[in-house]
Amino acid sequence: MAEHTVKAFDEDITRLRGLIAEMGGLAEVALQEALEALVKGDEQLGNTVVARDKKLDALEAEVDRLAVRIIALRAPMADDLREVIAALKIGGVVERIGDYAKNIAKRVGRIEGRGRFEPLTLLPAMAEIAGEMVHDVLTAYAARDPQLALEVIRTDAKVDAFYNSIFRNLVSHMVENPSTISSAAQLLFIARNIERIGDHATNVAEMVHYAATGEYPPDSDERMTPVND
């Protein structure tokens, strides 16, 4: 590969990594602000999160265009090809994480009797762990760090434990207080969205591990969660 071609390829890869990092930062902020809006009942902040999601959509489209351009013009092979393919997939997953944050923000005004729901105090803690997973997996991607990717995968069990606890609590609450079913169902939906963010961060971690090592983590076939819901 000629020197000018190598330089152009490196510049494209740097740009690709930068776009993924920007997407990850936006997704993290969206999740944080969606939960803040939920806890405070701040519909204006929730609307801001929803409106800002368009930026994530635009960045994903840019990632797609750049990745396809790199493959078409640079013909990367081996490690380089794995990184481009991983970035292409990761862009889609991070955009989906932003969608989950948007879905949470949309439900800010649908929760009545906030003081009656213990899970409303647990959801921010659950979301904080999921947000840290997103942050760490994007750090792992930027550093090509398979060990950090494995740590992200292991952390998903904490998010699942939170979800199971919140699920049981809300179901019991609905049985004992039928008048709260509508609001409790909204909180269940929100908890499920946060749990899915953890799943998606896990999927990204598996892609990062593959891009860095050429191998998926042990047992990834059993743990791998579809990213199309």
C-alpha positions, 0 to 999 in steps of 0.5 A: 500500500502506497504511503499516501494511501496508508496515511489516508486510511489512518485518517479515515480510521481516526475519523471513524473512531472519533464519530463512535466516541461522539455517539457514545458521549451523546448516548451517555448524556441522553441516558443520564438526563432521561433519568434525571427528567424521570425522577424530577418529573421534568417534562421539558428536560425529557423533551430535550432528550427526545429532540437531541436524538436526531443528532445520534441518528445523523452520526450513525448515518455518517458512520455507515457512509464512512465505513462503506467508503473505507471498505470500498476505497481502501480494501482493508484486510485482517485487523483493519477490516475487523475494526471497520466492521466492528465500528459499523456494527457499534454505530448501530448499537450505540444509536439504539442505546440512544433510542432507549434513552429517548423512550425513557424520556418520553414517559416522564409525564406518564408517572403518577403518584411518584412517591408511592414507587420504591423502584423510582429510587432504584432506577437511577442506580440501575441506569448509572451502572448501565451508563458506566458500561456504555462509557467503559465499552467505548473506552475499550473500543478506543483503546482496543482493550479486550480486558476492559471489554470483558469487564463490561460483559461481567458487569451486565449481571449487576444490571440484570439483578437490578431489573429482576428486583425492580420487576418483582417489586412493581408486580407486587405493587400492581397486585396490591394496588390496582389503581397504580397499574398504569404508572407501574407498567410505565416504570416496568417499561423503563426498567426494561429499557435500561436492562436492554442498554446493558445488553447492548453494551455487552454486545458492543464489548463482544465486538470490541474483543473480536476486533482486538483479538480476532476471537469472541469472548468465551461463551459469547454465543450463549450470552449474545443478545439480539440487537434488533428489538 
